[in-house]
């Protein structure tokens, strides 16, 4: 039986818009049996060791499918599609197109939409730019703290071996030049440098720099 960790209570501005709705929608489309375990977000029920074992970033949604834990709404939907054989083509080429557009929805499209939402909330509450930056920095540190906790005792983020997840995570951790951001997280710095010490990264970067002009 699939257990879906969903909200039982959430702040009013997010009510009816939270990402667990994506999973609920998919489960209904697929006809998979499931039960919902509601968590009270304002009461801090997401911020526990037991829930972090399922959802490392203390976020909803997450699922437990007879011992298989998956978090991140996009990953959950792909897992459920593969499990049920529904809402995803049977052929590899078709699956690749679904994966492509999942990434597009969550990265290319959702990112500016979320930023606009944050700006709208800031404007409504008359939050100054400096306070907005401080709030964003606080969120970044919360995420990095969760990631650093997950990386304790791990060489790589997803499995015991280097995977494409490490390419993505190491590159994201390199996007901000402010080294002070990572000072509280020595394990993350070590992880990032471990990934970027691979000869394949050095070869890719050298080729890029020789080919791409900095205008």
Backbone bond lengths (Angstrom), bond angles and torsions (degrees), N, CA, C in turn:
res aa  C-N    CA-C-N  psi(-1)  N-CA   C-N-CA  omega(-1)  CA-C   N-CA-C  phi
1 X - - - 1.467 - - 1.526 109.83 -
2 X 1.301 116.04 134.50 1.460 122.18 177.65 1.529 109.04 -82.56
3 X 1.323 115.88 127.14 1.464 121.24 171.81 1.513 108.08 -103.36
4 X 1.319 116.32 122.04 1.457 121.77 176.92 1.522 109.05 -101.14
5 X 1.316 115.96 121.92 1.457 121.20 173.51 1.516 107.75 -85.74
6 X 1.327 114.50 114.74 1.456 122.35 -173.74 1.519 108.67 -129.64
7 X 1.306 116.53 177.21 1.463 120.31 179.09 1.523 110.77 -81.64
8 X 1.331 116.28 139.11 1.460 121.10 165.50 1.526 109.90 -102.20
9 X 1.342 115.12 -25.40 1.466 121.19 176.25 1.512 107.63 -152.22
10 X 1.339 116.07 137.67 1.452 121.35 -176.63 1.516 108.59 -146.17
11 X 1.326 116.96 156.25 1.459 120.60 179.28 1.529 110.23 -57.72
12 X 1.320 116.63 147.93 1.460 121.84 -169.69 1.520 113.18 -61.92
13 X 1.363 118.16 -36.27 1.460 118.90 -175.96 1.530 111.90 -68.64
14 X 1.354 117.26 -21.40 1.470 120.56 -179.67 1.524 112.71 -97.75
15 X 1.326 117.14 -7.91 1.470 120.98 -175.20 1.525 110.81 -60.19
16 X 1.333 116.20 129.39 1.468 120.94 -179.66 1.509 114.33 83.21
17 X 1.349 117.97 2.58 1.470 121.22 -177.15 1.531 112.21 -128.39
18 X 1.319 118.09 1.89 1.459 121.01 -171.95 1.538 111.75 -74.70
19 X 1.339 115.03 158.81 1.459 120.78 -170.68 1.528 113.91 -73.74
20 X 1.334 118.39 -14.41 1.468 118.86 175.27 1.524 111.35 -65.21
21 X 1.339 116.91 -21.63 1.463 120.15 175.98 1.530 111.28 -62.11
22 X 1.330 117.42 -31.70 1.465 120.71 178.26 1.525 110.54 -61.63
23 X 1.330 114.97 -42.59 1.466 119.81 -178.24 1.521 110.85 -73.10
24 X 1.318 116.92 -41.94 1.470 120.49 176.53 1.529 110.74 -57.75
25 X 1.310 116.16 -43.64 1.463 121.74 178.57 1.530 110.23 -60.02
26 X 1.340 116.21 -48.27 1.464 120.83 -178.70 1.528 111.57 -62.87
27 X 1.324 116.99 -42.84 1.459 120.42 179.71 1.523 111.42 -61.35
28 X 1.326 116.92 -39.80 1.460 120.56 177.59 1.524 110.97 -66.84
29 X 1.324 116.83 -41.89 1.467 120.48 178.38 1.525 111.33 -62.16
30 X 1.333 116.50 -38.58 1.463 121.47 -174.81 1.524 113.07 -85.41
31 X 1.333 116.37 -17.12 1.461 119.99 -179.26 1.520 113.65 70.25
32 X 1.317 117.18 25.10 1.464 120.77 179.63 1.536 110.24 -81.56
33 X 1.337 117.76 139.24 1.467 119.47 176.13 1.523 110.41 -70.86
34 X 1.320 115.51 139.68 1.463 119.50 -179.16 1.514 110.43 -156.89
35 X 1.317 114.29 162.41 1.457 120.59 172.03 1.525 107.55 -128.43
36 X 1.311 115.46 152.11 1.462 121.11 -178.56 1.520 109.51 -107.08
37 X 1.331 115.58 131.36 1.456 121.30 172.48 1.517 107.41 -112.64
38 X 1.314 116.00 106.88 1.457 120.91 -175.96 1.523 112.74 -80.47
39 X 1.333 115.35 138.74 1.459 121.47 177.45 1.525 109.21 -121.81
40 X 1.317 114.86 140.36 1.462 122.20 -178.64 1.523 108.54 -89.69
41 X 1.339 116.61 102.80 1.460 120.88 -176.67 1.525 112.66 -63.75
42 X 1.354 119.52 -51.36 1.471 118.93 -179.38 1.531 113.60 -60.03
43 X 1.331 117.15 -26.42 1.465 120.35 -179.18 1.527 112.60 -84.66
44 X 1.334 117.22 -2.79 1.457 120.99 175.70 1.513 115.03 84.94
45 X 1.330 118.28 19.35 1.462 119.96 -177.20 1.533 113.52 -71.86
46 X 1.339 117.67 -10.84 1.459 120.15 175.57 1.522 111.76 -84.09
47 X 1.337 116.65 -16.98 1.473 121.12 -170.99 1.520 111.12 -97.98
48 X 1.323 116.27 58.80 1.461 121.41 179.50 1.526 109.57 -128.51
49 X 1.326 116.31 157.43 1.461 121.05 179.04 1.523 110.64 -62.22
50 X 1.327 117.48 -40.28 1.462 120.16 -178.00 1.524 111.30 -64.92
51 X 1.340 117.22 -38.27 1.462 118.24 179.68 1.528 111.05 -76.96
52 X 1.324 117.81 -32.80 1.466 120.23 177.26 1.528 111.78 -62.57
53 X 1.332 117.23 -27.75 1.465 120.19 177.10 1.524 111.09 -65.79
54 X 1.333 116.76 -23.75 1.467 122.08 179.05 1.513 110.90 -97.47
55 X 1.333 115.75 -41.49 1.461 122.01 -178.23 1.532 108.38 -128.92
56 X 1.348 117.99 93.99 1.468 121.34 -172.03 1.524 114.87 -56.32
57 X 1.342 117.62 -27.64 1.463 120.50 -178.23 1.527 112.49 -98.93
58 X 1.354 116.17 14.48 1.466 121.84 174.88 1.528 111.10 57.94
59 X 1.319 115.34 41.83 1.460 120.55 -177.34 1.528 110.93 -119.40
60 X 1.286 114.70 156.69 1.460 123.88 171.42 1.519 106.90 -109.88
61 X 1.351 116.35 136.85 1.459 129.54 15.09 1.516 113.14 -94.91
62 X 1.336 114.12 166.66 1.449 123.24 167.72 1.523 106.13 -151.54
63 X 1.325 115.81 157.76 1.459 119.46 176.56 1.515 109.56 -130.87
64 X 1.329 115.09 154.71 1.454 122.61 168.05 1.520 106.63 -125.78
65 X 1.326 115.81 117.91 1.461 121.25 -178.22 1.525 108.15 -113.34
66 X 1.337 115.44 85.39 1.465 121.25 -179.00 1.531 111.54 51.77
67 X 1.319 115.89 47.78 1.460 121.09 175.80 1.509 114.91 98.75
68 X 1.330 117.77 -11.63 1.466 121.57 175.52 1.527 108.01 -93.38
69 X 1.330 116.85 114.49 1.461 121.51 -178.14 1.522 109.85 -100.51
70 X 1.324 116.10 133.24 1.461 121.86 177.10 1.521 108.24 -137.32
71 X 1.334 116.28 131.16 1.468 121.45 172.44 1.513 108.13 -120.70
72 X 1.334 116.39 178.90 1.471 124.65 -174.63 1.539 108.97 74.12
73 X 1.320 115.76 118.17 1.469 120.58 -171.16 1.521 112.98 -57.93
74 X 1.339 117.91 -39.88 1.459 120.36 179.42 1.512 111.87 -64.28
75 X 1.340 116.75 -43.76 1.461 121.21 179.27 1.531 110.44 -64.62
76 X 1.320 116.91 -38.84 1.462 120.74 179.04 1.522 110.53 -63.09
77 X 1.323 116.66 -45.74 1.460 119.19 -178.78 1.529 111.79 -63.17
78 X 1.332 116.93 -40.45 1.467 119.67 177.53 1.527 110.66 -66.51
79 X 1.317 117.60 -38.89 1.466 121.14 177.15 1.523 110.57 -61.22
80 X 1.325 116.26 -48.16 1.463 120.41 -178.26 1.527 111.43 -65.91
81 X 1.330 116.90 -37.58 1.464 120.19 178.77 1.525 110.68 -63.35
82 X 1.333 116.41 -42.81 1.464 119.84 178.95 1.524 111.01 -68.68
83 X 1.323 117.11 -37.54 1.461 121.14 -179.54 1.530 111.07 -65.35
84 X 1.325 115.34 -43.92 1.470 120.05 -174.71 1.521 113.09 -88.01
85 X 1.342 116.54 -22.89 1.463 119.57 -173.61 1.513 112.47 74.69
86 X 1.341 116.65 16.23 1.465 121.30 -178.23 1.528 110.12 -118.30
87 X 1.314 115.35 152.70 1.461 123.79 179.15 1.527 112.28 63.66
88 X 1.327 116.65 20.60 1.457 121.78 174.68 1.525 107.85 -151.75
89 X 1.328 118.81 136.37 1.462 120.09 -179.34 1.529 111.61 -65.04
90 X 1.326 115.64 159.29 1.462 120.84 178.75 1.525 111.77 -80.25
91 X 1.336 117.44 -25.56 1.459 120.21 -176.84 1.530 111.29 -86.86
92 X 1.328 115.11 151.98 1.465 120.93 -176.37 1.524 111.85 -62.11
93 X 1.333 116.82 -41.92 1.467 119.68 -179.47 1.527 110.98 -61.45
94 X 1.314 116.52 -41.47 1.461 120.15 178.37 1.516 111.90 -67.10
95 X 1.341 117.10 -39.30 1.463 121.08 177.12 1.518 110.88 -62.13
96 X 1.326 115.64 -39.78 1.463 119.52 179.36 1.519 111.66 -62.63
97 X 1.315 117.01 -35.82 1.465 119.73 178.14 1.528 111.05 -68.21
98 X 1.333 117.26 -38.19 1.467 120.65 177.11 1.528 109.83 -64.04
99 X 1.343 116.91 -45.40 1.469 120.96 178.91 1.526 110.28 -61.00
100 X 1.328 115.47 -43.79 1.475 120.54 178.71 1.521 111.10 -54.61
101 X 1.322 116.57 -47.42 1.464 119.66 -174.45 1.527 112.51 -80.20
102 X 1.329 117.29 -20.98 1.469 119.48 169.75 1.524 109.92 -64.87
103 X 1.342 116.07 -46.52 1.463 120.23 177.52 1.525 110.82 -62.99
104 X 1.313 116.99 -39.75 1.466 120.35 179.59 1.525 110.82 -61.85
105 X 1.335 116.44 -43.70 1.466 120.24 -179.73 1.525 111.23 -63.34
106 X 1.342 116.61 -44.15 1.461 120.87 -172.36 1.520 113.76 -83.22
107 X 1.329 117.21 -22.54 1.457 120.09 -175.05 1.525 111.05 -111.95
108 X 1.308 116.47 -63.89 1.463 120.40 -173.66 1.526 112.33 -67.80
109 X 1.331 117.53 -40.84 1.466 121.07 -175.94 1.529 112.12 -91.35
110 X 1.321 117.33 -47.97 1.470 119.62 -172.74 1.519 112.87 -67.03
111 X 1.336 117.70 -34.93 1.461 120.13 -175.74 1.529 112.92 -57.77
112 X 1.346 119.97 -53.36 1.474 118.13 178.23 1.526 112.74 -67.13
113 X 1.345 117.28 -31.44 1.465 119.56 177.85 1.533 110.53 -63.80
114 X 1.331 115.55 -43.20 1.463 120.20 178.84 1.522 111.04 -64.18
115 X 1.343 116.30 -40.82 1.454 120.22 -179.82 1.529 110.79 -63.59
116 X 1.326 116.64 -40.31 1.464 120.44 176.44 1.526 111.00 -62.70
117 X 1.328 116.26 -38.32 1.458 121.14 178.13 1.526 110.38 -63.58
118 X 1.331 116.25 -43.15 1.469 121.20 178.41 1.530 110.40 -62.49
119 X 1.339 116.38 -43.23 1.461 120.17 178.97 1.522 111.36 -63.31
120 X 1.329 116.80 -39.72 1.463 120.57 179.65 1.525 111.02 -62.83
121 X 1.328 116.38 -42.29 1.464 120.68 177.92 1.528 110.37 -64.93
122 X 1.349 115.62 -41.53 1.468 119.88 179.42 1.525 111.47 -63.85
123 X 1.330 116.68 -42.48 1.463 120.81 179.65 1.526 111.25 -65.07
124 X 1.335 115.95 -41.27 1.459 120.28 -179.49 1.529 111.59 -63.56
125 X 1.341 115.08 -38.52 1.464 119.55 -179.04 1.530 112.51 -91.64
126 X 1.365 115.39 3.41 1.467 121.57 -179.56 1.537 111.60 56.06
127 X 1.331 114.80 43.19 1.453 120.78 178.38 1.523 110.02 -77.85
128 X 1.330 119.46 123.32 1.470 121.02 179.16 1.524 111.01 -66.81
129 X 1.329 115.75 158.97 1.463 121.33 -176.95 1.524 111.21 -57.56
130 X 1.337 117.09 -42.12 1.454 120.20 -179.25 1.524 111.66 -61.59
131 X 1.336 116.23 -39.30 1.466 120.03 178.36 1.522 110.34 -68.27
132 X 1.335 116.30 -36.89 1.463 120.62 177.41 1.526 110.34 -62.48
133 X 1.342 115.22 -41.44 1.463 119.14 177.68 1.520 110.88 -64.60
134 X 1.308 117.28 -42.03 1.462 120.92 179.91 1.526 111.01 -64.49
135 X 1.333 116.94 -38.93 1.461 120.69 177.64 1.528 111.16 -64.61
136 X 1.339 115.61 -40.51 1.466 120.49 178.84 1.518 110.85 -66.59
137 X 1.334 116.03 -40.83 1.461 120.52 178.12 1.530 110.88 -64.02
138 X 1.317 116.12 -38.47 1.463 120.81 177.44 1.527 110.49 -62.11
139 X 1.326 116.34 -42.26 1.462 120.62 178.24 1.531 110.81 -65.05
140 X 1.342 116.44 -42.38 1.464 120.50 178.88 1.521 110.62 -59.37
141 X 1.331 116.70 -43.66 1.462 119.79 179.68 1.526 111.42 -67.32
142 X 1.309 117.26 -34.91 1.469 119.84 176.35 1.523 110.57 -61.98
143 X 1.335 116.07 -44.15 1.468 120.67 179.97 1.532 111.00 -66.72
144 X 1.336 116.57 -42.56 1.461 119.99 -179.79 1.525 111.51 -66.63
145 X 1.322 116.77 -34.61 1.465 120.70 175.99 1.518 110.57 -62.56
146 X 1.330 116.21 -44.74 1.469 120.44 177.81 1.530 111.29 -62.77
147 X 1.330 115.73 -42.75 1.463 119.69 179.96 1.524 111.01 -65.30
148 X 1.331 116.52 -43.03 1.466 120.52 178.65 1.529 110.58 -61.84
149 X 1.322 117.26 -39.00 1.463 120.99 177.59 1.534 110.32 -62.45
150 X 1.334 116.00 -43.22 1.462 121.12 179.78 1.533 110.92 -64.20
151 X 1.335 117.27 -35.82 1.459 121.24 -174.76 1.523 113.51 -80.14
152 X 1.328 118.15 -6.74 1.463 120.59 178.27 1.531 109.23 -59.08
153 X 1.324 116.36 121.75 1.454 120.75 178.92 1.512 114.70 78.88
154 X 1.334 117.20 4.23 1.457 121.15 179.35 1.520 110.36 -114.00
155 X 1.323 115.81 141.62 1.459 120.28 174.14 1.514 110.85 -86.23
156 X 1.333 115.53 -34.75 1.463 120.85 -177.58 1.523 109.41 -133.49
157 X 1.313 116.39 161.89 1.460 119.78 -164.92 1.528 114.44 -78.51
158 X 1.332 118.52 -35.81 1.465 120.21 -172.31 1.525 113.32 -103.20
159 X 1.333 116.47 -42.35 1.461 121.96 -178.69 1.528 108.39 -138.36
160 X 1.333 115.65 -174.68 1.466 119.36 178.51 1.524 112.01 -73.78
161 X 1.318 117.15 -14.76 1.462 121.78 -178.38 1.532 110.21 -112.06
162 X 1.311 116.04 158.09 1.464 122.88 176.55 1.526 109.26 -64.82
163 X 1.350 116.47 130.82 1.463 121.58 -179.58 1.529 109.70 -134.17
164 X 1.324 115.97 178.12 1.460 119.89 177.26 1.525 111.32 -61.83
165 X 1.340 117.60 -25.36 1.470 119.99 176.24 1.522 110.91 -61.19
166 X 1.322 116.81 -34.71 1.474 120.98 178.34 1.523 111.01 -72.07
167 X 1.326 117.53 -35.13 1.464 119.58 174.91 1.524 109.76 -59.67
168 X 1.334 116.27 -46.96 1.466 120.58 -179.28 1.525 111.23 -65.49
169 X 1.349 117.11 -48.53 1.455 120.11 -174.91 1.517 111.65 -67.16
170 X 1.342 117.58 -43.19 1.465 120.24 -179.46 1.520 111.54 -64.73
171 X 1.329 116.14 -37.20 1.461 118.73 179.55 1.523 111.04 -70.34
172 X 1.329 117.76 -40.31 1.464 120.91 176.35 1.528 110.21 -61.24
173 X 1.326 117.29 -40.76 1.469 121.10 179.84 1.519 112.41 -69.50
174 X 1.330 117.03 -10.65 1.464 121.59 178.78 1.518 113.16 -100.63
175 X 1.333 117.12 -3.52 1.460 120.38 -172.81 1.517 112.85 -72.67
176 X 1.322 117.91 -27.78 1.466 121.65 -179.48 1.519 108.88 -99.20
177 X 1.327 116.45 126.13 1.462 121.36 -176.51 1.527 113.10 -78.79
178 X 1.330 117.67 -16.10 1.457 121.50 -176.70 1.529 110.14 -69.65
179 X 1.342 116.33 98.65 1.465 120.78 -176.78 1.523 112.10 -63.35
180 X 1.332 117.04 -26.45 1.467 120.31 -177.63 1.525 111.80 -64.32
181 X 1.322 116.70 -24.60 1.465 120.29 179.86 1.524 110.98 -59.98
182 X 1.349 116.36 -32.15 1.453 120.49 -174.44 1.529 113.12 -99.20
183 X 1.334 117.53 1.46 1.465 120.32 -178.62 1.528 113.54 -56.77
184 X 1.340 118.82 -38.74 1.468 118.21 -179.84 1.533 113.46 -75.83
185 X 1.337 117.67 -1.87 1.459 120.47 -171.84 1.533 110.89 -127.56
186 X 1.326 117.63 69.05 1.466 119.32 -178.00 1.523 113.38 -59.06
187 X 1.335 117.37 -33.42 1.465 120.03 179.66 1.526 111.02 -64.74
188 X 1.335 116.42 -35.36 1.466 118.99 179.13 1.521 111.00 -71.52
189 X 1.327 116.71 -38.33 1.461 119.06 176.32 1.528 110.58 -62.42
190 X 1.325 116.10 -43.15 1.464 120.65 179.01 1.527 110.68 -63.58
191 X 1.324 116.00 -42.50 1.466 120.91 178.76 1.524 110.84 -61.48
192 X 1.338 115.78 -47.76 1.464 120.52 -179.77 1.530 110.92 -59.28
193 X 1.322 116.58 -45.70 1.457 120.29 -178.76 1.528 111.63 -70.64
194 X 1.336 117.43 -31.94 1.462 120.47 176.10 1.525 110.19 -61.41
195 X 1.308 115.59 -44.07 1.468 119.98 179.13 1.529 110.94 -66.90
196 X 1.333 116.15 -43.18 1.463 119.53 -174.57 1.529 113.29 -82.25
197 X 1.326 116.76 -2.61 1.464 119.69 174.27 1.526 111.54 -85.86
198 X 1.306 116.74 -5.30 1.464 120.55 -179.74 1.535 109.34 -67.06
199 X 1.321 117.71 137.43 1.464 120.70 -179.87 1.529 113.33 -56.91
200 X 1.314 116.32 -30.61 1.469 119.96 -179.01 1.527 111.41 -65.90
201 X 1.357 116.90 -37.58 1.462 119.32 176.78 1.525 110.62 -66.92
202 X 1.333 116.31 -44.17 1.464 120.04 -179.44 1.527 110.72 -62.04
203 X 1.327 116.94 -40.20 1.461 120.82 178.52 1.523 110.74 -64.98
204 X 1.339 116.31 -43.45 1.463 120.50 -179.85 1.524 111.01 -63.60
205 X 1.335 117.23 -42.32 1.462 121.23 -178.87 1.525 111.16 -68.04
206 X 1.335 117.10 -41.96 1.458 120.00 179.18 1.524 110.73 -62.36
207 X 1.313 116.65 -43.74 1.456 121.00 178.61 1.529 111.28 -62.19
208 X 1.335 115.39 -41.68 1.467 121.60 179.10 1.532 110.84 -61.64
209 X 1.328 115.90 -49.10 1.464 120.11 -176.73 1.538 112.04 -65.97
210 X 1.322 116.16 -31.43 1.467 119.48 178.12 1.530 111.25 -73.66
211 X 1.313 116.21 -24.70 1.468 120.28 -174.32 1.523 113.24 -98.97
212 X 1.323 116.99 -34.73 1.460 121.31 -171.16 1.527 110.03 -100.02
213 X 1.307 115.72 126.45 1.459 121.08 178.99 1.527 110.46 -86.66
214 X 1.332 116.19 135.00 1.461 120.98 175.04 1.527 108.39 -87.06
215 X 1.306 116.89 106.16 1.477 121.55 -174.26 1.527 110.20 -84.76
